[in-house]
Each structure stands twice: as C-alpha cells, then as structure tokens.
C-alpha cells in the first residue's frame, strides 16, 4: 500500500482493512508469495494504526494537562476550598 493512500485512511478504515487481511492470512488458502505480500501490507497497517493511536493518546494527555491547569488557575482565584 502506498504511503499516500495509507495516510488518507482514517484509523477505522485502516483497522477494517487490517482485519480483512488477517482473515485472508488465517484462511490458509494463499500461496506463499501472496501470504508474504499480505503480511507486508498488514505490518504497514499495524504501524499506521499504532501511530494514530499514539497521536490520539498524546492529544488526550495534552487536553487533560490543559484542563488541570485551568482548574488549578480557577481554584487559586476562588474563595472555595477544593
């Protein structure tokens, strides 16, 4: 799979394609060369999905850090005990 095509996929689309490829491999009906090609495609999709998950995780961490800072700032300026 070309990098350009791969990068145009959403996480969900890439994961769906990966599931289909795994099913083909598990069928055991493929020639060795075809199996290797599908395995190679699968590895690329796994890497892409992992990258997307790591990006989402980092974004969540940044949002949590940002909200923690906001809460701390608001709490420091209030008369309430938190």
N, C-alpha and C positions, 0 to 999 in steps of 0.2 A: 504494500500500500504506500502510495506516495505521501510524503510528509505534508504537502499542501492539502491533499484530500483528508488525511488523518486530522489535521488541525482544524478542519471545517466541521468536524463532528462534535456533537455535544457529548458529555460524559455518558448519558443514557444510550445514545446511538452507538458509541464505541463499545459499551458493555454488551449491548444486544448483539453486535457483530461478533464479539468475542465468544459469547455463549453459543452462537451458531457454529463457529469454527471448532470449538471444543466438542460439540456434539458430532461433528463430522469426524474428528480425530477418534472419538470414543467408539464410533461405529465399526472401526477396524476394516472397512471395505476399501481403503485407499492404497494406492501404490506408494512405495517408499518416497519417491520424489515428490509426489503430491502431498504426502504427510509432512515432509520437511518444509515445503512451501507454506502450508497452512500453519505449521508450528512457528515459522518465522513471522508470519502475519500476526499470530496470537501474541508473540513476545512484544511486538510493536504496540499492539493494542493494550497490553498489560502496562507497559511503560507509560503510555498516554493516559490511561485511566488513573494510574498512580500519581502522575503529575497533576492531573485535575483535582484529585482528592487532597493532595498536599496544598495546592493553591487555595482550595476551599477551607481547609483547616487553618491555614495562616490567616485568611480573611476573618474567620470566626475569632481567632485569638486576638487580632487587632481590634475587632469590634468590642470584645469583652474588655480589653485593656482600656479602650476609649470610654466605654460606659463606666468602668470602675473609676477612672479619673474624673468623669463628670459627677458621679455620685459623691466622691470624696470632696470635690470642689463645692458642690451644693451643700453638703453636710457641714463643711467647715464654715460656711457663711450663714448657717441657720442657728436658731436658738434651741433646736431639738436635740435630744440625746439619741444617737443611733447605736 
